Each structure stands twice: as C-alpha cells, then as structure tokens.
Amino acid sequence: MLITDNFASFYDEDKEVHIFIDSFDNQKFEMRIGDLEHSKPLGSVIAFTDDELNIKLLALYIKY
C-alpha cells in the first residue's frame, strides 16, 4: 500500500477474510477485518513512508 492511498482492500485466501484499510489524512491508517457485509476494527497505525506503513500494517495483521 502507498502512503498516498486513502483506501485499500485485500483478501486473505488462507483465512478467508477481507482486510480494509482507510485513511482520511494519509498519516493515520485504520484497519478493519471481516467480510464485505460485516467487519470489525483491528487497529490503526501512523506512518509517514510507504515502507513504514506496510511494515506496521503487516505487524498489525500478524497480531490478528
């Protein structure tokens, strides 16, 4: 995901869940997990570079 993206979604085939990420300011990124009809908040990360964002998002998802 790029720091300039306001929204992204991914699908984990192994766990059969959708991952939704959104940001209104391109600094704080909220992650939700679930399906297309229902999702729950997983957490948020603050990042200022693409690499930092992806590392933090992966770490947050691994905790799930």
C-alpha positions as CSV (number, residue, x, y, z in Angstrom):
1,M,0.0,0.0,0.0
2,L,1.2,3.5,-0.7
3,I,1.1,6.3,1.8
4,T,-0.9,8.4,-0.7
5,D,-3.7,5.8,-0.9
6,N,-6.9,6.7,1.0
7,F,-8.3,3.2,0.8
8,A,-7.2,-0.3,0.0
9,S,-8.7,-3.7,0.4
10,F,-7.1,-7.2,0.3
11,Y,-8.3,-10.7,0.6
12,D,-6.5,-13.4,2.6
13,E,-7.4,-16.7,0.9
14,D,-5.9,-18.8,3.8
15,K,-8.1,-17.2,6.5
16,E,-10.9,-16.3,4.1
17,V,-11.2,-12.7,5.4
18,H,-11.2,-9.3,3.8
19,I,-8.8,-6.6,5.1
20,F,-9.9,-3.0,4.6
21,I,-7.6,0.0,5.2
22,D,-8.6,3.6,5.1
23,S,-7.1,7.0,5.9
24,F,-8.5,10.5,5.9
25,D,-5.2,12.3,6.3
26,N,-2.7,9.8,4.8
27,Q,-0.9,9.6,8.2
28,K,-3.3,7.5,10.4
29,F,-4.5,4.3,8.7
30,E,-7.4,2.3,10.2
31,M,-7.5,-1.4,9.6
32,R,-10.8,-3.4,9.6
33,I,-11.2,-7.2,9.0
34,G,-14.2,-9.3,8.1
35,D,-16.3,-9.8,5.1
36,L,-18.0,-7.5,2.6
37,E,-21.1,-7.1,4.8
38,H,-19.6,-7.1,8.3
39,S,-16.2,-6.0,9.5
40,K,-14.6,-5.1,12.8
41,P,-11.8,-2.7,13.7
42,L,-8.4,-4.3,14.1
43,G,-6.5,-1.2,15.0
44,S,-4.7,1.7,13.5
45,V,-1.1,2.7,12.6
46,I,0.6,6.1,12.0
47,A,3.1,6.1,9.2
48,F,5.0,8.7,7.1
49,T,6.6,6.5,4.4
50,D,5.3,3.6,2.2
51,D,7.8,1.2,3.8
52,E,6.9,2.2,7.3
53,L,3.2,1.9,6.5
54,N,3.5,-1.6,5.1
55,I,5.7,-2.9,7.9
56,K,3.3,-1.6,10.5
57,L,0.2,-2.9,8.7
58,L,1.7,-6.3,8.4
59,A,2.7,-6.4,12.1
60,L,-0.9,-5.4,13.0
61,Y,-2.4,-8.1,10.8
62,I,0.0,-10.7,12.2
63,K,-1.3,-10.0,15.7
64,Y,-4.8,-10.9,14.4
